[in-house]
């Protein structure tokens, strides 16, 4: 018998001062049985970091099917015609997955986060250097790890962006960090 996804109810407040975007989002997040709390927290963070785009487009920012369905984004920003404006991936995919995503979305955003990012990027980075619509933003591992320890089935979270610095709060734990642009 296959294990089913765990459903999380999330109230996410976004205060993106850099982009002048302030909104609360009620989200339902399904976590695949093989997905870690760290990866789920990073998906929430990615939502918070890209939510400001909702004021620029007539569309939706939605979670993908997750680990159970390969070849789909973790998040996608699409207009109401179905055109994918941003294909958002978390983790450390191989160059084939990134090339495929680059062919499907106008912009591809990758948020790698685990401790092995430098080694992975030395291998994958040169292979994807020609993808002009790919942006790679590394999220430090320690803050994601600390936030993942607080995850519960009902999550109250906040993402604040100010002068390039990000503060995320989950379960009463605050972490502040500066994402690093790799590409």
N, C-alpha and C positions, 0 to 999 in steps of 0.2 A: 504494500500500500504506500503510495506516494504521500509525502508530507505536504501540507498545504501552507500557503503564505500566512504570515502573521500580519494582521492589520493594525496600523497605528493611526490614531487621530491626532493631528498636529494643528495647533494654533501658532502660526508663524507671523510675527511682526517684523516688517522690514522698514528700516530707517536708512535709506541710502542718500546721505547728505550730498555726496559727490554728484549724484544725478538728479537730485531734487525729487526723489520718489519716496513716499511714505504710505504704507498700506498694511492691512492685516489680511492674512490668507488662512482660511480653514481648509486643511488638506487631509486627504486620506492617503496613507502610504502603505503599500503592501511590501513586506520584506520576505523575499524568497528564503526558504529554509537554509540555503547555503550562503546567504548574504550575511556579512558581519554587521554589527551595530555601527562600526566605524564607517563602512561604506554607505549605510543608510544616512548617517549624520552628514556625510559629504554630499549626498544627493539633496538633502534639505538645505545645506549651505549653498550649493550650486543654484538651487531655486532662488534663495535670497539674494545671491549675487547677480542674477540675471533678471529678476522680477522688474527692474526699472524699465526694461524693454517693452513691458506691457503698455506703458504710456506712449510708446512710439508707434505701435502697430495695432491694427484691428485684428486681434487673434488671441490665442491661448498659450500659456506655458503649462505643459502637462508632463507627468511622469510616464515613462515608457513601461512596457510589460516587465522589465527587469531581467534578472539573470536567467529566467526560464525561457526567454525568447532571444536567441542570439541574433545579432544584426539589426537590432532596434536601439534607438538612443535611450539613455537613462532619463533624459528630459528632452523635450523638444518645444521650441517656440515655432508655432505655425500660424499663418493667417487663416482666415475663414474659408479660403479657397482650397486649403490643404497644402499649400506651398510651405516647405520647411525652411524657415528663416535661420534657425539655429538648431544644430544637432549637437547635443551636449552629452559628453561621456565622462564618467568618473572611473578612476583606476589606471591600469597600465596595459592597454590593448596593444596588439602587434600592429605592424605597419599595414597589413592587409585590411584589418578592420578600419583603420584610420583612412586609408585610401578609398574604401567603399563609402564611408561616411562623407568624405569630401565630395564624392560624386552625387550624393543625395541631398545634402543641405547646402544652403547658400553660405553659411558660416559653420565651422565645426569648432567647438570649444571642448578642450580636454582638461580635466582636473585630476592629475595624478596626486596620490597622497601618502603612500606607504613608505616605510623606511628604505626600501630598495630603489626609490625613484632615480637617484643619480646613476646607478649601474644600468637600469632599464633605459634611461634617456640616452646614455652614451651609445647604446646599441640601436635604439629605434630612431632617435633624433636625426641622424644623418640620412636615414632612409625615407623620412617624411619631409625633409627640408624643402622640397619642391612643391608641397601642397600650399598654395597661396591663400587658401581660405581656412587654414588651420591655425588656431591659437592654443597655446599650451600654458596653463597657469598652475604652478605647483603650490599645493597647500601643505604647510608643515604638518608632519605626522603627529607630533606630541599633542597639539591642541585638539585634533580630531579624536585621538585616543582618550583624552580626558573627558571630552563631551560624551563619547560613546558609553562611558561608565555610568552615565546618569539616565540613560534611555529607559523609558517606561511606555506602556501601551497608550497612554495619553501624554502628549508632550506639549509643553508651552515653551516656545523658543523665540529668540529675537536675533536678528542679524542687523548690525549697524555698520555702515561703510562711511568713513570720514578720512579724507586726505589719503586715500589708498590703503588705510589700515582697516582691518575687519575685526569687529568684536562680535562673537556669537555667544549667546547664553542658552543653555539647555539645562533644565532641572535645577536652576539656581547656581549653576557653575558658569562663570564667565571666562572666556579665553580671548586674547587679543593677539593678532599676528598680521604680518604683511605678506600677502601672496607674492610668489616670485614668478615673473614672466619668463618662461623658457623659450617660447617662440611666438 
